[in-house]
Amino acid sequence: TKIMFKLLPILSYEEKKIVKSGLQCMSEIMNTNGGLREVAHIINKGPSENKFIPIFLRLVDQGYPGTLKVLGGIAKNYYYIFSKFAKLLMMKIEKSTFHKDPQFRLESANCLLLITSSITHLEEKHPKAKIVPSSHLLWDAIVKSNINKLFNDSYNSVRITMCNCIANLPCIVFNDMKHTQQIMIMTILLGLSAKDEAASVRSAACRSLGILILFPSLREDPNFLSDTALALITATKDRNLNVRIKSCWSLANLCDSLIVIRENAQDIPEDILENVVYCALEAAKDNDKVRSNAVRALGNFTRFAPKYILESREDILTDIVNTLVKNITERSAKVRWNATYALGNLFANESGIPLERFNWVPYALTTLSTVLTQSRNYKVKINAARALSIPRSREAYCGCYDQSLKNVLSMLWIDDTASQQNKEEYVKKLKRQLLLTLSHLFELLENSDAEILVDCGESLLSVVFSFLQSCKYNREENELEFDQEGYEIVSKGYLVLLEYFETNCICLGVIEKYRLAIYETVE
């Protein structure tokens, strides 16, 4: 408090250097993470008592560098106070678009970024709070006034910052905009992503496109879908690595949207599908930061692709599998776990492609079994275990059922010394997925599988039963973080296993004990 009031007269000095120094100090105070109660109390006074806000606004008019950073800090940490003078500040920011000093225009853009980021954060943290009206006013000012000129500013950093502002645009606000305003925003981003001379601007525009493509209203717009797909596909061939990284991330988001479209029984233009998949196959040969999203896009594609495309273009499907397997075994950790997850998405294709008719299935399943048992990365193991649980029938495992069962069983007794390496969370998640995968595999058991289970039968019953029992008596602090659905899946699989053991005369001496105990636990 004392510091702020000592700085107050400094802000009225005629010497510009002194005023700038005062603003720097004030900026540090206002931008303190989380804000300070005493600061909020000082700047939240009424118009007649508040000595700070009027001075800040006057200094904006006088073009003092640093003033907008102070006001941006108020928006960031004291939004409820900022909202009282937001309209006035937006008018002053609009005037600043004509300022000759590019650094001052950049401060204006950065102030907008702090404001939009603050709104996004608050709406995520307090979804029921009445922030949206002021959010509407802010974006209305951005798209209607001269502020949108900042998108075409000669200073690269200004254009980058404005693209980042668009990334903070709430879906609800976008939906309420006039169609002409929506088109303006989309046109700006599409233009900057393709034609801007600065790679950093193209990269920022691609990222914002990747966020907008997740808006329900836009993913249902075939023109925007087509234009965005074309822009991102072009950008994945950019000379600049950062542009390729952002465009490929956005392309994977586009594929996320296509999954939703398919789930809603809507058709996707075939030319978009083919262009996206060919682009992703090429991107999967690029730098690892590009590959990680390229394989995600491939996995999403195979998840939603219509059955007739996958069956008629088996060459594409084979290329996808080979690409995913190669990235599972040879690349960085993030690429490997994304590629493993993507392979699971292929098995989970919404159209239900008949896996048993494809020659690459044993190759893919063997790779998954290998990384499950040999990879040092727990995320890769978890995704491999998940993928092994997806083929719907015994026939779909194409002769790899026994191998899959053995490898999943072998991982159930994980050495908990991994906890010494700060891996406890991942060990629990892996055990959780192993139990879910085994429950699925138990449903497909045949009499010939008895020799696989006979040696570990009682130990297996004990491990799974202990888990189910711990869930019953410790639901709130469930060690493996199982939801009700997961608990029921494992319970059902366990009952199937007990019946199988009885039919095949395995562990007959303990079956009845476990059967009675499990019914008490399930109930």
Residue pairs with C-beta under 8 A, 6 or more apart in sequence:
1 38
1 42
3 25
3 29
4 26
4 29
4 39
4 42
4 52
7 22
7 25
7 26
8 51
8 52
8 55
10 18
10 19
10 21
10 22
11 19
11 22
11 23
11 26
11 55
11 59
12 19
12 55
13 19
13 22
16 64
19 59
19 64
20 64
20 65
20 66
23 59
23 64
23 65
23 66
23 67
23 69
23 70
24 66
26 70
27 66
27 69
27 70
27 73
29 36
29 39
29 73
30 39
30 70
30 71
30 73
30 74
30 76
30 77
30 78
31 69
31 72
31 73
31 76
31 77
32 39
32 73
32 77
33 77
34 77
35 77
35 78
39 78
40 78
40 81
42 52
43 50
43 52
43 53
43 74
43 78
43 81
44 50
44 78
44 81
53 85
56 67
56 70
56 71
57 71
57 85
57 88
57 89
57 92
59 67
60 67
60 68
60 71
60 89
60 92
60 96
61 92
61 95
63 99
63 101
63 104
65 101
65 103
65 104
65 107
66 107
67 107
68 93
68 96
68 104
68 107
68 108
68 110
68 111
69 107
69 110
69 111
71 82
71 89
71 111
72 110
72 111
72 113
72 114
72 115
73 114
74 81
74 82
75 82
75 86
75 111
75 114
75 115
75 118
76 114
76 117
76 118
79 118
79 119
79 122
79 131
82 89
82 115
82 118
83 134
86 115
86 134
86 137
86 138
87 137
87 141
89 111
90 137
90 138
90 141
90 145
90 147
93 108
93 111
93 112
93 147
94 141
94 145
94 146
94 147
96 104
96 105
96 107
96 108
97 105
97 108
97 146
97 147
97 149
97 150
97 153
98 146
99 105
99 108
102 153
102 154
102 155
102 158
105 150
105 153
105 155
105 158
106 155
106 157
106 158
106 161
108 150
109 150
109 153
109 157
109 158
109 161
109 162
109 165
110 161
112 142
112 147
112 150
112 161
112 162
112 165
113 161
113 164
113 165
113 168
115 138
116 138
116 165
116 168
116 169
117 168
119 131
119 134
119 135
119 138
119 168
119 170
120 168
120 170
122 129
122 131
123 129
123 131
123 132
123 135
123 170
132 170
132 172
132 173
135 170
135 173
136 173
136 176
139 169
139 173
139 177
141 147
142 148
142 165
143 177
143 181
143 184
143 185
144 181
148 184
148 188
150 158
150 159
150 161
150 162
151 159
151 162
151 163
151 188
151 192
152 159
153 159
153 162
156 198
156 200
156 201
159 192
159 196
159 198
159 201
159 204
160 198
160 200
160 201
160 204
163 189
163 192
163 201
163 204
163 205
163 207
163 208
164 204
164 207
164 208
166 185
166 188
166 189
166 208
166 211
166 212
167 207
167 208
167 211
169 185
169 211
169 212
171 215
171 216
171 217
174 182
174 185
174 212
174 215
174 217
174 218
175 215
175 217
177 185
185 212
186 212
186 218
186 224
186 227
189 205
189 208
189 209
189 212
190 205
190 209
190 227
190 228
190 231
192 201
192 202
192 204
192 205
193 202
193 205
193 206
193 209
193 231
193 232
193 235
193 247
194 202
194 231
194 234
194 235
196 202
196 205
199 238
199 239
199 240
199 242
199 243
200 242
202 235
202 238
202 240
202 243
203 240
203 242
203 243
203 245
203 246
203 247
204 246
206 231
206 232
206 235
206 243
206 246
206 247
206 249
206 250
207 246
207 249
207 250
209 228
209 231
209 232
209 250
210 232
210 246
210 249
210 250
210 251
210 252
210 253
210 254
211 250
211 253
212 218
212 228
213 219
213 224
213 225
213 228
213 250
213 253
213 254
213 257
214 253
214 256
214 257
216 260
218 224
218 225
219 225
219 257
219 258
219 260
219 261
220 261
220 266
222 269
225 254
225 257
225 269
225 272
226 269
226 272
228 250
228 254
229 251
229 254
229 272
229 275
229 276
230 275
232 247
232 248
232 250
232 251
232 254
232 279
233 251
233 275
233 276
233 279
235 243
235 244
235 246
235 247
236 244
236 247
236 248
236 251
236 279
236 282
236 283
236 290
237 244
238 244
238 247
241 287
241 289
241 290
244 283
244 286
244 287
244 290
245 287
245 289
245 290
245 293
248 280
248 283
248 286
248 290
248 293
248 294
248 297
249 293
251 276
251 279
251 280
251 283
251 293
251 294
251 297
252 293
252 294
252 296
252 297
252 300
254 276
254 297
255 276
255 296
255 297
255 300
255 301
255 304
256 300
258 268
258 272
258 273
258 276
258 300
258 301
258 304
259 300
259 303
259 304
259 350
261 268
261 304
262 268
262 304
262 306
262 350
263 304
263 350
268 304
270 309
273 301
273 305
273 309
276 297
276 301
277 298
277 301
277 305
277 316
277 320
280 294
280 295
280 297
280 298
280 301
281 294
281 298
281 319
281 320
281 323
283 290
283 291
283 293
283 294
283 297
284 291
284 294
284 295
284 298
284 323
284 327
285 291
285 323
286 294
288 331
288 332
288 334
288 335
291 327
291 331
291 335
292 332
292 334
292 335
292 338
293 338
295 323
295 324
295 327
295 335
295 338
295 339
295 342
296 338
296 341
296 342
298 320
298 323
298 324
298 342
299 324
299 338
299 339
299 341
299 342
299 343
299 344
299 345
299 346
300 342
300 345
301 320
302 310
302 317
302 320
302 342
302 345
302 346
302 349
303 345
303 346
303 348
303 349
303 350
304 349
304 350
305 349
305 351
306 351
307 349
307 351
307 352
307 353
309 316
310 316
310 317
310 349
310 351
310 353
311 353
314 358
317 358
317 360
318 360
320 346
321 343
321 346
321 360
321 363
321 364
322 360
324 339
324 342
324 343
324 346
324 364
325 339
325 343
325 363
325 364
325 367
327 335
327 336
327 338
327 339
328 336
328 339
328 340
328 343
328 367
328 368
328 371
328 380
329 336
329 367
329 371
331 339
333 377
333 379
333 380
336 371
336 375
336 377
336 380
337 377
337 379
337 380
337 382
337 383
340 368
340 371
340 380
340 383
340 384
340 387
341 383
341 386
341 387
343 364
343 367
343 368
343 387
344 383
344 386
344 387
344 390
346 364
347 355
347 387
347 390
347 391
347 396
348 390
352 392
354 396
355 361
355 391
355 396
355 397
355 398
356 393
356 395
356 396
356 398
358 398
361 396
361 397
361 398
361 400
362 398
362 399
362 400
365 388
365 391
365 397
365 398
365 400
365 403
365 404
366 400
366 403
368 384
368 387
368 388
368 404
369 384
369 388
369 400
369 403
369 404
369 407
371 380
371 381
371 384
372 381
372 384
372 385
372 388
372 407
372 408
372 411
373 407
373 410
373 411
375 381
375 384
378 418
378 423
378 426
378 427
378 429
378 430
379 426
381 411
381 430
382 426
382 429
382 430
382 433
385 408
385 411
385 430
385 433
385 434
385 437
386 433
386 436
386 437
388 404
388 407
388 408
388 437
388 441
389 433
389 436
389 437
389 440
389 441
391 397
393 444
394 401
394 444
394 446
397 404
397 444
401 441
401 444
402 449
402 452
404 441
405 438
405 441
405 449
405 452
406 452
408 434
408 437
408 438
408 441
409 438
409 452
409 453
409 456
409 460
411 430
411 434
412 431
412 434
412 435
412 438
412 460
412 463
413 459
413 463
414 427
414 430
414 431
416 427
418 424
418 426
418 427
419 427
428 479
428 480
428 481
429 480
429 481
431 467
431 480
432 480
432 481
432 482
432 486
435 464
435 467
435 480
435 490
435 493
436 486
436 489
436 490
438 464
438 493
439 489
439 490
439 492
439 493
439 494
439 496
440 489
440 493
442 493
442 494
442 496
442 497
442 500
443 493
443 496
445 496
445 497
445 500
447 503
447 504
450 504
450 506
453 460
453 500
453 501
453 506
454 506
457 501
457 506
457 507
458 507
458 510
460 497
461 494
461 497
461 498
461 501
461 507
461 510
461 514
464 490
464 493
464 494
464 497
465 494
465 514
465 517
465 518
465 521
467 479
467 480
467 490
468 487
468 490
468 491
468 494
468 518
468 521
468 522
469 517
469 521
470 478
470 479
471 478
471 480
471 482
471 487
472 521
482 490
491 518
491 521
491 522
494 518
495 518
495 522
498 511
498 514
498 515
498 518
500 506
501 507
501 508
501 511
502 508
502 511
